[in-house]
């Protein structure tokens, strides 16, 4: 099987590099999967279509006028 894939003819350094690359790819996939899982748990709050009106407080002067 190694001869068919070409791994048999690789040197130690090349085999090590290939193994490191494969580990890095697996780690990257796992990291992306975890990120998607975390984002799936977050549900943003619903926004209302009309902006909320701020209540205006009456000042002492306005209360006296009434």
Steps between C-alpha positions, in 0.01 A plus 500: 500500500786739578659436160168573327456829687867596464562516876758221483743722312470801729780583741455542875470878475235480230301244698521722808383805300208304354394380845524854643293638214233235549483575874473874430213443255312285751551761772375776268187299413432432867548868586253607229249239618521630859458858375186407305367317806554806723341733244201268472431537871487879474164639396500878458214687665214600277494863401171684482421679176403826675760677710420524869382843613678653793269639764554865565518598864329816605714762662398694807426802289265306268313350797437847643351618169234229502 
